[in-house]
Amino acid sequence: MNAFEIRRLLRAMLDAAIAAAQPTLCLPPHLPEPPKGRLVVIGAGKASAAMAKAVEDHWPGPLTGLVVTRYGYAVPCERIEIVEAAHPVPDRAGEDAARRMLQFVSGLTADDVVLCLISGGGSSLLPLAQPGLTLPDKQALSRALLASGASIGEMNCVRRHLSAIKGGRLAAACHPARVINLLLSDVPGDDPIDIASGPTVPDPTTCADALEILQRYGVEVSPRALELLRTGESESLKPGDPRLPPIETRFIATPQMALEAAARVARDAGLAVHLLGDAIEGEARDVGRTLAGITLQIARRAQPFSPPCVLLSGGETTVTVRGQGRGGRNVEFLLSLAIALRGEPGVHALAADTDGVDGQEEIAGAVATPDTLSRAWARGLNPRRCLDDNDGHGFFEALGDSVVTGPTLTNVNDFRAILVTGESG
């Protein structure tokens, strides 16, 4: 394959991963039987509006609903109200939507069913704080957590314990109606408590856990937040809590499903495919160096796999922000990978976020090629300096290697593909 064909194949794998998680395809088989009473639809996340549209298109009877999604991710619905709010740092629109959602599910009966549509991004889109905390408190906490290097599970543990709607509290507001969760997973391990910080599932973690995470990463919070955690006043709802209604949880799409769809594209092109895992976590630059080491062993020694082959992986890496650049965890991974590969012939890679937004940029990710470093130096770019400044987007954009998808209306997190051709250059 020539360079153009390789780029096209890498992009086709990403597109297949995204398509596999489109709600219009994966949601309808999971719809419940019509209840005796009302069907009420609620939801939050980057894919929630597309999920709501899929429900409307395939539900045979009456329904009402309220769903909040990221700005630019709305899908027109007739019976379900779609609200847009900010991500990853919350805003007033999200706070108002969260407050309205709690009111929306009040007064239901045991004959009613609440269909809850949850996908990645819901944590920021439902930012209703515990009493005594303000929206600016939540915004400052979000910024600090995003820059701290904490894992998604650690960040969401803190969020659950300072929220008035997460950690099972939204489910409790639905009582005694039955709650059916349809989840589109964006988290390593597919744990429901970490998808949008678990607003409609019980939470086994504690205030003490959240406090320890803040201390571990040196994240400062307001005196009121510390009081809530130290006293246990803001404890989330635990499994078996009598305030919770009957809850059923179904996964409609996961990172593994997306990787398997991408693998089929690569196999159809005649390549061996090796899935390294759908739940890889850690510092993005560290993961980049590790996968570079594996890639070099394949390219130079045909171990543990023989080229030509494709290495696929997913999960959610983190970035400890120390620089001032335009970063995102996928481009940080890719730049670290490229530096460690040192222009190894026959190695091409793509890394992107399946929601179309890597970090806070409207850019999904980027592509790295054997001549990435040489082209960068020719343009006066210092790859190591860009990495130190967390400027992955600036680096790859200058090379014309950014991957832009626009809003994908889904989110199964990071997608990484490394193609080792076995060619010597």
C-alpha positions as CSV (number, residue, x, y, z in Angstrom):
1,M,0.0,0.0,0.0
2,N,1.2,3.5,-0.7
3,A,1.0,6.4,1.8
4,F,-2.4,7.6,0.5
5,E,-4.0,4.1,0.7
6,I,-2.7,3.7,4.3
7,R,-4.2,7.0,5.4
8,R,-7.5,6.0,3.8
9,L,-7.4,2.6,5.6
10,L,-6.7,4.1,9.0
11,R,-9.5,6.6,8.5
12,A,-11.9,3.8,7.4
13,M,-11.1,1.9,10.6
14,L,-12.0,5.0,12.7
15,D,-15.2,5.5,10.7
16,A,-16.2,1.9,11.2
17,A,-15.6,2.2,15.0
18,I,-17.8,5.3,15.1
19,A,-20.5,3.8,13.0
20,A,-20.7,0.7,15.2
21,A,-21.7,2.9,18.1
22,Q,-24.4,4.9,16.3
23,P,-27.6,4.9,18.4
24,T,-29.8,4.6,15.4
25,L,-28.4,1.1,14.8
26,C,-27.5,-0.2,18.3
27,L,-30.3,1.2,20.5
28,P,-33.6,-0.1,19.0
29,P,-33.0,-3.8,19.9
30,H,-32.8,-2.7,23.6
31,L,-36.1,-0.9,23.9
32,P,-38.4,-2.4,26.6
33,E,-42.0,-3.5,26.3
34,P,-44.5,-0.7,26.7
35,P,-45.4,-0.2,30.4
36,K,-48.8,-0.1,32.0
37,G,-48.3,3.6,32.7
38,R,-46.2,6.3,31.1
39,L,-42.8,6.1,29.4
40,V,-40.6,9.0,30.5
41,V,-37.3,9.5,28.7
42,I,-34.4,11.3,30.3
43,G,-30.7,11.4,29.4
44,A,-27.4,13.1,29.3
45,G,-24.2,12.8,27.3
46,K,-22.7,13.6,23.9
47,A,-24.8,10.8,22.3
48,S,-28.0,11.3,24.2
49,A,-29.8,13.4,21.6
50,A,-29.1,10.8,18.9
51,M,-30.2,8.2,21.4
52,A,-33.4,10.1,22.0
53,K,-34.1,10.4,18.3
54,A,-33.7,6.6,18.0
55,V,-36.2,6.1,20.8
56,E,-38.7,8.4,19.1
57,D,-38.3,6.7,15.7
58,H,-38.9,3.2,17.1
59,W,-41.3,3.7,20.1
60,P,-44.9,2.6,19.2
61,G,-46.7,4.6,21.8
62,P,-46.8,8.0,23.6
63,L,-43.8,9.3,25.5
64,T,-42.4,12.5,27.0
65,G,-38.8,13.4,27.7
66,L,-35.9,15.7,28.5
67,V,-32.3,15.1,27.4
68,V,-29.2,17.3,27.7
69,T,-26.3,17.1,25.2
70,R,-23.2,19.0,24.3
71,Y,-23.4,22.2,22.2
72,G,-23.5,21.2,18.5
73,Y,-24.7,17.6,19.2
74,A,-28.5,18.2,19.2
75,V,-30.7,16.1,17.0
76,P,-34.3,17.4,16.3
77,C,-36.9,15.5,18.2
78,E,-40.7,16.0,18.4
79,R,-41.7,14.6,21.8
80,I,-38.4,14.7,23.7
81,E,-37.0,18.1,24.6
82,I,-33.3,18.4,23.7
83,V,-31.2,20.9,25.7
84,E,-27.6,21.8,24.9
85,A,-25.0,22.7,27.5
86,A,-21.2,23.0,27.9
87,H,-18.6,20.2,28.0
88,P,-16.0,19.6,29.5
89,V,-16.4,22.6,31.8
90,P,-20.1,22.9,32.8
91,D,-22.2,26.0,32.4
92,R,-25.5,27.4,33.6
93,A,-27.5,25.7,30.9
94,G,-26.4,22.3,32.2
95,E,-27.2,23.2,35.8
96,D,-30.7,24.4,34.8
97,A,-31.3,21.2,32.8
98,A,-30.2,19.0,35.7
99,R,-32.6,20.8,38.1
100,R,-35.4,20.5,35.6
101,M,-34.7,16.8,35.1
102,L,-35.1,16.1,38.8
103,Q,-38.5,17.9,38.7
104,F,-39.4,16.1,35.5
105,V,-39.3,12.6,37.1
106,S,-41.1,13.5,40.3
107,G,-44.6,12.2,41.0
108,L,-44.3,9.0,38.9
109,T,-46.0,5.7,39.8
110,A,-44.9,2.1,40.0
111,D,-46.7,1.6,36.6
112,D,-44.4,4.1,34.9
113,V,-41.0,3.4,33.3
114,V,-38.1,5.9,33.1
115,L,-35.9,5.2,30.1
116,C,-32.6,6.8,30.9
117,L,-30.2,7.4,28.0
118,I,-26.7,7.9,29.3
119,S,-23.4,8.3,27.3
120,G,-20.0,9.9,27.9
121,G,-19.9,13.6,28.7
122,G,-22.9,13.5,31.0
123,S,-20.8,14.4,34.1
124,S,-20.3,17.9,32.8
125,L,-23.8,18.2,31.3
126,L,-25.5,17.5,34.6
127,P,-23.6,19.8,37.0
128,L,-26.1,20.3,39.8
129,A,-24.1,20.8,43.0
130,Q,-24.7,19.9,46.6
131,P,-26.3,22.6,48.7
132,G,-23.7,25.3,49.6
133,L,-21.7,24.7,46.4
134,T,-22.0,27.0,43.4
135,L,-21.6,26.6,39.7
136,P,-18.2,28.4,39.8
137,D,-17.2,25.8,42.4
138,K,-18.1,23.0,40.0
139,Q,-16.3,24.8,37.1
140,A,-13.1,25.2,39.1
141,L,-13.3,21.6,40.2
142,S,-13.7,20.4,36.6
143,R,-10.7,22.4,35.4
144,A,-8.5,21.2,38.2
145,L,-9.5,17.5,37.8
146,L,-8.9,17.7,34.0
147,A,-5.4,19.1,34.5
148,S,-4.5,16.8,37.4
149,G,-3.7,13.5,35.6
150,A,-6.5,11.7,37.6
151,S,-8.1,8.8,35.8
152,I,-11.7,9.0,34.6
153,G,-12.8,6.7,37.5
154,E,-11.1,8.9,40.1
155,M,-12.5,12.1,38.6
156,N,-16.0,10.7,38.6
157,C,-15.8,9.5,42.2
158,V,-15.2,13.1,43.2
159,R,-18.0,14.4,41.0
160,R,-20.5,11.9,42.4
161,H,-19.9,13.0,45.9
162,L,-20.2,16.7,45.3
163,S,-23.3,16.3,43.1
164,A,-27.0,16.6,43.8
165,I,-28.0,14.4,40.9
166,K,-25.2,11.9,40.3
167,G,-24.3,8.8,42.3
168,G,-27.8,7.3,42.1
169,R,-29.6,10.5,43.1
170,L,-31.5,10.9,39.8
171,A,-32.7,7.3,40.1
172,A,-34.0,8.0,43.6
173,A,-36.0,10.9,42.3
174,C,-37.7,8.5,39.9
175,H,-39.0,6.2,42.7
176,P,-41.3,4.2,42.6
177,A,-41.2,4.1,38.8
178,R,-39.0,1.4,37.2
179,V,-35.7,2.7,35.7
180,I,-34.2,1.2,32.6
181,N,-30.7,2.5,31.8
182,L,-29.5,2.3,28.2
183,L,-25.8,3.0,28.3
184,L,-23.3,3.9,25.6
185,S,-20.1,3.3,27.4
186,D,-17.0,5.5,27.1
187,V,-15.1,4.3,30.1
188,P,-12.5,1.6,30.6
189,G,-14.2,-1.5,32.1
190,D,-17.7,-0.3,31.2
191,D,-18.6,0.4,34.8
192,P,-22.0,2.1,35.0
193,I,-21.0,4.3,37.9
194,D,-18.4,6.0,35.7
195,I,-20.6,6.7,32.7
196,A,-21.7,10.3,33.3
197,S,-20.8,9.6,37.0
198,G,-23.7,7.2,37.4
199,P,-26.8,9.4,38.0
200,T,-29.1,6.4,37.8
201,V,-27.1,3.6,39.4
202,P,-26.0,2.9,43.0
203,D,-22.5,3.9,44.0
204,P,-20.2,1.7,46.1
205,T,-17.5,4.4,46.5
206,T,-17.5,6.8,49.5
207,C,-16.9,10.3,50.5
208,A,-13.6,9.2,52.0
209,D,-12.6,7.8,48.6
210,A,-13.3,11.1,47.0
211,L,-11.3,13.0,49.7
212,E,-8.3,10.7,49.3
213,I,-8.3,11.3,45.5
214,L,-8.3,15.1,46.0
215,Q,-5.4,14.8,48.4
216,R,-3.5,12.4,46.1
217,Y,-3.5,14.8,43.2
218,G,-3.3,18.0,45.1
219,V,-6.6,19.3,43.9
220,E,-7.9,22.2,45.9
221,V,-11.6,22.7,46.6
222,S,-13.8,25.1,48.5
223,P,-14.1,24.8,52.3
224,R,-17.8,23.7,51.9
225,A,-16.8,20.9,49.5
226,L,-14.2,19.7,52.1
227,E,-16.9,19.8,54.8
228,L,-19.3,17.7,52.7
229,L,-16.7,15.1,52.1
230,R,-15.2,15.0,55.6
231,T,-18.5,14.7,57.4
232,G,-20.1,12.3,54.8
233,E,-23.0,14.7,54.4
234,S,-22.8,14.3,50.6
235,E,-22.6,10.5,50.6
236,S,-24.0,8.8,47.5
237,L,-26.7,6.1,47.3
238,K,-25.3,2.6,47.9
239,P,-26.5,-0.7,46.5
240,G,-29.6,-1.9,48.3
241,D,-30.7,1.6,49.4
242,P,-34.5,1.5,49.9
243,R,-34.8,5.0,48.3
244,L,-33.7,3.4,44.9
245,P,-36.4,2.1,42.6
246,P,-36.1,-1.1,40.5
247,I,-33.2,-0.5,38.1
248,E,-32.2,-2.4,35.0
249,T,-29.1,-1.6,33.1
250,R,-28.3,-2.5,29.4
251,F,-25.2,-1.6,27.4
252,I,-26.1,-0.7,23.8
253,A,-22.5,0.0,22.7
254,T,-19.0,-0.3,24.2
255,P,-15.4,0.4,23.2
256,Q,-14.9,-3.3,22.5
257,M,-17.7,-3.3,19.9
258,A,-16.1,-0.4,18.2
259,L,-12.7,-2.0,18.1
260,E,-14.1,-5.2,16.6
261,A,-15.8,-3.2,13.8
262,A,-12.5,-1.5,13.0
263,A,-10.8,-4.9,13.1
264,R,-13.2,-6.2,10.4
265,V,-12.1,-3.3,8.1
266,A,-8.4,-4.2,8.5
267,R,-9.0,-7.9,8.0
268,D,-10.9,-7.2,4.8
269,A,-7.8,-5.3,3.6
270,G,-5.8,-8.5,4.2
271,L,-4.1,-7.5,7.4
272,A,-3.6,-9.4,10.6
273,V,-5.3,-7.6,13.5
274,H,-4.3,-7.7,17.2
275,L,-6.5,-6.1,19.8
276,L,-4.3,-4.9,22.7
277,G,-7.2,-3.9,25.0
278,D,-10.3,-1.7,25.2
279,A,-9.5,-0.4,28.7
280,I,-6.0,1.1,28.5
281,E,-5.4,3.9,30.9
282,G,-2.4,5.9,32.2
283,E,-0.5,9.1,31.1
284,A,-1.0,9.5,27.4
285,R,2.7,10.1,26.7
286,D,3.6,7.0,28.7
287,V,1.2,4.8,26.8
288,G,2.7,6.3,23.6
289,R,6.2,5.2,24.6
290,T,5.0,1.7,25.6
291,L,3.1,1.0,22.4
292,A,6.1,2.4,20.4
293,G,8.3,-0.2,22.1
294,I,5.9,-3.0,21.1
295,T,5.7,-1.6,17.6
296,L,9.5,-1.5,17.1
297,Q,9.8,-5.1,18.2
298,I,7.2,-6.1,15.6
299,A,8.8,-4.0,12.9
300,R,12.4,-5.0,13.5
301,R,12.1,-8.6,14.9
302,A,8.6,-9.8,13.9
303,Q,7.9,-10.4,17.6
304,P,5.4,-11.0,19.2
305,F,3.6,-10.5,15.9
306,S,4.7,-10.6,12.3
307,P,4.1,-7.7,10.0
308,P,2.1,-6.6,8.1
309,C,-0.4,-6.1,11.0
310,V,-2.6,-3.6,12.8
311,L,-2.5,-3.0,16.5
312,L,-5.9,-1.7,17.9
313,S,-6.6,-0.3,21.3
314,G,-9.0,1.8,23.2
315,G,-9.7,3.1,26.7
316,E,-9.1,6.5,28.2
317,T,-5.7,7.9,28.9
318,T,-5.0,11.1,30.9
319,V,-2.8,14.1,30.6
320,T,-1.2,16.0,33.5
321,V,-1.2,19.5,32.0
322,R,2.1,21.3,32.6
323,G,2.3,23.4,29.4
324,Q,0.3,26.0,27.7
325,G,-0.3,24.3,24.3
326,R,-3.5,23.1,22.6
327,G,-3.5,19.5,23.9
328,G,-5.7,16.5,23.9
329,R,-5.0,13.0,25.2
330,N,-5.1,11.4,21.8
331,V,-2.7,13.8,20.1
332,E,-0.5,13.7,23.2
333,F,-0.3,9.9,22.8
334,L,0.4,10.2,19.1
335,L,3.2,12.8,19.4
336,S,4.8,10.7,22.2
337,L,4.5,7.6,20.0
338,A,6.1,9.4,17.0
339,I,9.0,10.7,19.0
340,A,9.7,7.2,20.4
341,L,9.4,5.6,17.0
342,R,12.1,8.0,15.6
343,G,10.9,7.8,12.1
344,E,10.7,4.0,11.9
345,P,10.0,3.0,8.3
346,G,6.7,1.3,7.6
347,V,4.8,2.5,10.7
348,H,1.7,4.6,10.5
349,A,-0.7,5.4,13.2
350,L,-4.0,7.2,13.9
351,A,-5.4,8.2,17.3
352,A,-8.7,10.0,17.9
353,D,-11.6,10.4,20.3
354,T,-14.7,8.8,18.8
355,D,-16.9,11.7,19.9
356,G,-15.0,14.0,17.5
357,V,-13.5,16.2,20.2
358,D,-10.0,15.5,21.6
359,G,-9.5,17.7,24.8
360,Q,-11.3,20.9,24.2
361,E,-10.6,21.2,20.4
362,E,-13.2,20.5,17.7
363,I,-10.6,18.1,16.3
364,A,-10.9,14.3,16.8
365,G,-7.2,13.4,16.7
366,A,-4.4,13.0,14.1
367,V,-2.3,10.7,12.0
368,A,1.5,10.0,12.4
369,T,3.7,8.7,9.5
370,P,7.3,7.7,9.2
371,D,8.2,11.2,8.0
372,T,6.3,13.0,10.8
373,L,9.4,14.1,12.6
374,S,11.4,15.1,9.5
375,R,8.5,17.2,8.2
376,A,8.2,18.8,11.6
377,W,11.8,19.8,11.8
378,A,11.6,21.1,8.2
379,R,8.8,23.5,9.4
380,G,10.8,24.6,12.4
381,L,8.8,22.5,14.9
382,N,10.6,20.9,17.8
383,P,8.6,17.7,18.5
384,R,9.9,17.3,22.1
385,R,9.2,20.9,22.9
386,C,5.7,20.6,21.6
387,L,5.1,17.6,23.8
388,D,6.5,19.3,26.8
389,D,4.1,22.2,26.1
390,N,1.1,19.8,25.8
391,D,0.7,21.1,22.2
392,G,-0.3,18.0,20.2
393,H,-3.0,19.8,18.3
394,G,-0.7,22.7,17.4
395,F,1.9,20.2,16.2
396,F,-0.2,18.0,14.0
397,E,-2.3,20.9,12.7
398,A,0.9,22.6,11.4
399,L,1.7,19.4,9.5
400,G,-1.8,19.1,8.0
401,D,-2.3,15.8,9.8
402,S,-5.3,16.6,12.0
403,V,-8.3,14.3,11.8
404,V,-11.6,16.2,11.9
405,T,-14.9,14.3,12.0
406,G,-17.3,16.9,13.2
407,P,-19.8,15.9,15.9
408,T,-20.1,12.1,15.6
409,L,-23.2,11.9,17.9
410,T,-21.7,9.0,19.8
411,N,-18.8,8.4,22.2
412,V,-16.9,5.1,22.9
413,N,-13.8,7.0,23.8
414,D,-10.2,6.7,22.5
415,F,-9.4,4.9,19.3
416,R,-5.8,4.0,18.4
417,A,-4.6,2.1,15.4
418,I,-1.0,1.4,14.5
419,L,-0.3,-0.1,11.1
420,V,3.1,-1.9,10.7
421,T,3.7,-2.7,7.0
422,G,7.0,-4.5,7.4
423,E,8.4,-2.4,4.6
424,S,12.0,-1.0,5.2
425,G,11.2,2.3,3.6
